């Protein structure tokens, strides 16, 4: 097979598409990752689980008047 007459550019496009798919997968997994907190007694607590049981913070009203 003669490399000069082959479509080597298609191979590089394939590598580019695989690299982009890998980057998208990494970003999705990285955004869904949550750190685990280890307490002093060795107990492992999930950060998302501990904050989801707490009530949402109350927002204070702000003064909207412009002086």
OpenMM code with the backbone's topology and positions (N, CA, C; nanometers):
from openmm import Vec3, app, unit

residues = "UNK UNK UNK UNK UNK UNK UNK UNK UNK UNK UNK UNK UNK UNK UNK UNK UNK UNK UNK UNK UNK UNK UNK UNK UNK UNK UNK UNK UNK UNK UNK UNK UNK UNK UNK UNK UNK UNK UNK UNK UNK UNK UNK UNK UNK UNK UNK UNK UNK UNK UNK UNK UNK UNK UNK UNK UNK UNK UNK UNK UNK UNK UNK UNK UNK UNK UNK".split()
positions = [
    Vec3(0.0842, -0.1179, 0.0000),
    Vec3(0.0000, 0.0000, 0.0000),
    Vec3(0.0889, 0.1243, 0.0000),
    Vec3(0.0601, 0.2136, -0.0875),
    Vec3(0.1359, 0.3367, -0.1002),
    Vec3(0.0765, 0.4414, -0.0065),
    Vec3(0.1563, 0.4899, 0.0900),
    Vec3(0.1079, 0.5889, 0.1857),
    Vec3(0.0792, 0.7237, 0.1205),
    Vec3(0.1452, 0.7516, 0.0100),
    Vec3(0.1229, 0.8797, -0.0574),
    Vec3(-0.0150, 0.8861, -0.1233),
    Vec3(-0.0703, 0.7721, -0.1599),
    Vec3(-0.2017, 0.7725, -0.2247),
    Vec3(-0.3154, 0.7387, -0.1277),
    Vec3(-0.2835, 0.7086, -0.0036),
    Vec3(-0.3884, 0.6722, 0.0933),
    Vec3(-0.4492, 0.7968, 0.1558),
    Vec3(-0.5588, 0.7782, 0.2267),
    Vec3(-0.6287, 0.8885, 0.2921),
    Vec3(-0.5886, 0.8949, 0.4394),
    Vec3(-0.4645, 0.9300, 0.4652),
    Vec3(-0.4129, 0.9374, 0.6013),
    Vec3(-0.4799, 1.0503, 0.6799),
    Vec3(-0.5330, 1.1508, 0.6124),
    Vec3(-0.6012, 1.2601, 0.6805),
    Vec3(-0.7262, 1.2104, 0.7531),
    Vec3(-0.7912, 1.1073, 0.6985),
    Vec3(-0.9087, 1.0513, 0.7668),
    Vec3(-0.8706, 0.9856, 0.8987),
    Vec3(-0.7521, 0.9254, 0.9034),
    Vec3(-0.7040, 0.8659, 1.0279),
    Vec3(-0.6838, 0.9742, 1.1340),
    Vec3(-0.6281, 1.0862, 1.0940),
    Vec3(-0.6078, 1.1954, 1.1900),
    Vec3(-0.7406, 1.2569, 1.2342),
    Vec3(-0.8397, 1.2612, 1.1465),
    Vec3(-0.9728, 1.3070, 1.1871),
    Vec3(-1.0342, 1.2099, 1.2876),
    Vec3(-1.0104, 1.0799, 1.2674),
    Vec3(-1.0591, 0.9796, 1.3631),
    Vec3(-0.9950, 1.0007, 1.4993),
    Vec3(-0.8640, 1.0239, 1.5021),
    Vec3(-0.7962, 1.0513, 1.6288),
    Vec3(-0.8498, 1.1780, 1.6946),
    Vec3(-0.8800, 1.2798, 1.6151),
    Vec3(-0.9350, 1.4040, 1.6675),
    Vec3(-1.0719, 1.3804, 1.7306),
    Vec3(-1.1574, 1.3032, 1.6632),
    Vec3(-1.2913, 1.2742, 1.7167),
    Vec3(-1.2840, 1.1933, 1.8451),
    Vec3(-1.1929, 1.0973, 1.8516),
    Vec3(-1.1758, 1.0186, 1.9739),
    Vec3(-1.1267, 1.1078, 2.0874),
    Vec3(-1.0357, 1.1998, 2.0583),
    Vec3(-0.9858, 1.2923, 2.1603),
    Vec3(-1.0945, 1.3849, 2.2123),
    Vec3(-1.1806, 1.4337, 2.1239),
    Vec3(-1.2910, 1.5211, 2.1660),
    Vec3(-1.3912, 1.4432, 2.2505),
    Vec3(-1.4223, 1.3196, 2.2104),
    Vec3(-1.5139, 1.2373, 2.2895),
    Vec3(-1.4551, 1.2094, 2.4275),
    Vec3(-1.3259, 1.1871, 2.4343),
    Vec3(-1.2599, 1.1641, 2.5625),
    Vec3(-1.2675, 1.2882, 2.6510),
    Vec3(-1.2477, 1.4060, 2.5932),
    Vec3(-1.2566, 1.5307, 2.6697),
    Vec3(-1.3976, 1.5539, 2.7225),
    Vec3(-1.4988, 1.5301, 2.6401),
    Vec3(-1.6377, 1.5474, 2.6832),
    Vec3(-1.6698, 1.4511, 2.7969),
    Vec3(-1.6271, 1.3261, 2.7843),
    Vec3(-1.6506, 1.2281, 2.8907),
    Vec3(-1.5821, 1.2712, 3.0197),
    Vec3(-1.4584, 1.3206, 3.0119),
    Vec3(-1.3859, 1.3661, 3.1300),
    Vec3(-1.4585, 1.4814, 3.1983),
    Vec3(-1.5057, 1.5774, 3.1212),
    Vec3(-1.5749, 1.6933, 3.1791),
    Vec3(-1.7030, 1.6493, 3.2492),
    Vec3(-1.7778, 1.5572, 3.1891),
    Vec3(-1.9014, 1.5092, 3.2510),
    Vec3(-1.8714, 1.4374, 3.3816),
    Vec3(-1.7730, 1.3500, 3.3820),
    Vec3(-1.7388, 1.2753, 3.5041),
    Vec3(-1.6825, 1.3689, 3.6100),
    Vec3(-1.5993, 1.4648, 3.5704),
    Vec3(-1.5379, 1.5568, 3.6671),
    Vec3(-1.6420, 1.6469, 3.7334),
    Vec3(-1.7457, 1.6871, 3.6604),
    Vec3(-1.8470, 1.7732, 3.7213),
    Vec3(-1.9384, 1.6950, 3.8151),
    Vec3(-1.9539, 1.5662, 3.7937),
    Vec3(-2.0417, 1.4864, 3.8799),
    Vec3(-1.9687, 1.4292, 4.0009),
    Vec3(-1.8362, 1.4437, 4.0080),
    Vec3(-1.7574, 1.3869, 4.1161),
    Vec3(-1.7802, 1.4666, 4.2445),
    Vec3(-1.7912, 1.3956, 4.3569),
    Vec3(-1.8015, 1.4636, 4.4863),
    Vec3(-1.6978, 1.4056, 4.5814),
    Vec3(-1.6319, 1.4940, 4.6540),
    Vec3(-1.5308, 1.4527, 4.7485),
    Vec3(-1.5957, 1.3905, 4.8712),
    Vec3(-1.5246, 1.3015, 4.9347),
    Vec3(-1.5696, 1.2401, 5.0590),
    Vec3(-1.4948, 1.3057, 5.1743),
    Vec3(-1.5657, 1.3301, 5.2846),
    Vec3(-1.5053, 1.3890, 5.4028),
    Vec3(-1.4803, 1.2796, 5.5047),
    Vec3(-1.3591, 1.2726, 5.5576),
    Vec3(-1.3248, 1.1739, 5.6591),
    Vec3(-1.3229, 1.2455, 5.7935),
    Vec3(-1.4083, 1.1999, 5.8843),
    Vec3(-1.4160, 1.2601, 6.0166),
    Vec3(-1.3003, 1.2077, 6.1033),
    Vec3(-1.2835, 1.2657, 6.2229),
    Vec3(-1.1725, 1.2298, 6.3111),
    Vec3(-1.1794, 1.0829, 6.3534),
    Vec3(-1.2974, 1.0273, 6.3677),
    Vec3(-1.3113, 0.8888, 6.4090),
    Vec3(-1.2936, 0.7895, 6.2954),
    Vec3(-1.2662, 0.8375, 6.1759),
    Vec3(-1.2483, 0.7500, 6.0617),
    Vec3(-1.3756, 0.7282, 5.9823),
    Vec3(-1.4843, 0.7937, 6.0234),
    Vec3(-1.6119, 0.7801, 5.9536),
    Vec3(-1.6079, 0.8621, 5.8246),
    Vec3(-1.6524, 0.8016, 5.7147),
    Vec3(-1.6545, 0.8688, 5.5853),
    Vec3(-1.7943, 0.9244, 5.5617),
    Vec3(-1.8014, 1.0533, 5.5322),
    Vec3(-1.9285, 1.1205, 5.5110),
    Vec3(-1.9282, 1.1790, 5.3701),
    Vec3(-2.0366, 1.1605, 5.2974),
    Vec3(-2.0503, 1.2176, 5.1640),
    Vec3(-2.0918, 1.3634, 5.1778),
    Vec3(-2.0186, 1.4539, 5.1120),
    Vec3(-2.0481, 1.5970, 5.1221),
    Vec3(-2.1873, 1.6305, 5.0689),
    Vec3(-2.2265, 1.5710, 4.9569),
    Vec3(-2.3570, 1.6025, 4.8989),
    Vec3(-2.4695, 1.5505, 4.9867),
    Vec3(-2.4516, 1.4335, 5.0473),
    Vec3(-2.5564, 1.3777, 5.1314),
    Vec3(-2.5728, 1.4600, 5.2586),
    Vec3(-2.4618, 1.5120, 5.3125),
    Vec3(-2.4716, 1.5883, 5.4366),
    Vec3(-2.5358, 1.7253, 5.4128),
    Vec3(-2.5163, 1.7838, 5.2965),
    Vec3(-2.5749, 1.9154, 5.2715),
    Vec3(-2.7187, 1.9039, 5.2216),
    Vec3(-2.7555, 1.7894, 5.1635),
    Vec3(-2.8909, 1.7782, 5.1110),
    Vec3(-2.9940, 1.7600, 5.2219),
    Vec3(-2.9530, 1.7117, 5.3411),
    Vec3(-3.0482, 1.6940, 5.4499),
    Vec3(-3.0762, 1.8249, 5.5237),
    Vec3(-2.9887, 1.9226, 5.5067),
    Vec3(-3.0085, 2.0513, 5.5715),
    Vec3(-3.1101, 2.1337, 5.4916),
    Vec3(-3.1860, 2.2178, 5.5600),
    Vec3(-3.2805, 2.3026, 5.4865),
    Vec3(-3.2053, 2.4048, 5.4022),
    Vec3(-3.2645, 2.4509, 5.2955),
    Vec3(-3.1966, 2.5496, 5.2119),
    Vec3(-3.1802, 2.6810, 5.2877),
    Vec3(-3.0735, 2.7543, 5.2598),
    Vec3(-3.0522, 2.8809, 5.3311),
    Vec3(-3.1599, 2.9825, 5.2944),
    Vec3(-3.1966, 3.0625, 5.3932),
    Vec3(-3.2971, 3.1653, 5.3719),
    Vec3(-3.2293, 3.2914, 5.3191),
    Vec3(-3.2855, 3.3495, 5.2157),
    Vec3(-3.2314, 3.4722, 5.1598),
    Vec3(-3.2948, 3.5924, 5.2276),
    Vec3(-3.2127, 3.6901, 5.2589),
    Vec3(-3.2639, 3.8116, 5.3223),
    Vec3(-3.3108, 3.9081, 5.2153),
    Vec3(-3.4182, 3.9800, 5.2411),
    Vec3(-3.4635, 4.0781, 5.1417),
    Vec3(-3.3647, 4.1917, 5.1308),
    Vec3(-3.3475, 4.2409, 5.0103),
    Vec3(-3.2556, 4.3512, 4.9887),
    Vec3(-3.3345, 4.4772, 4.9567),
    Vec3(-3.2746, 4.5900, 4.9840),
    Vec3(-3.3377, 4.7190, 4.9561),
    Vec3(-3.3207, 4.7514, 4.8089),
    Vec3(-3.4295, 4.7622, 4.7353),
    Vec3(-3.4256, 4.7849, 4.5923),
    Vec3(-3.4360, 4.9332, 4.5555),
    Vec3(-3.4496, 5.0189, 4.6545),
    Vec3(-3.4638, 5.1621, 4.6239),
    Vec3(-3.3295, 5.2218, 4.5857),
    Vec3(-3.3304, 5.3057, 4.4867),
    Vec3(-3.2059, 5.3726, 4.4459),
    Vec3(-3.2121, 5.5174, 4.4951),
    Vec3(-3.1085, 5.5548, 4.5666),
    Vec3(-3.1053, 5.6905, 4.6258),
    Vec3(-3.0256, 5.7839, 4.5406),
] * unit.nanometer
topology = app.Topology()
chain = topology.addChain("A")
for resn in residues:
    res = topology.addResidue(resn, chain)
    for name in ("N", "CA", "C"):
        topology.addAtom(name, app.Element.getBySymbol(name[0]), res)
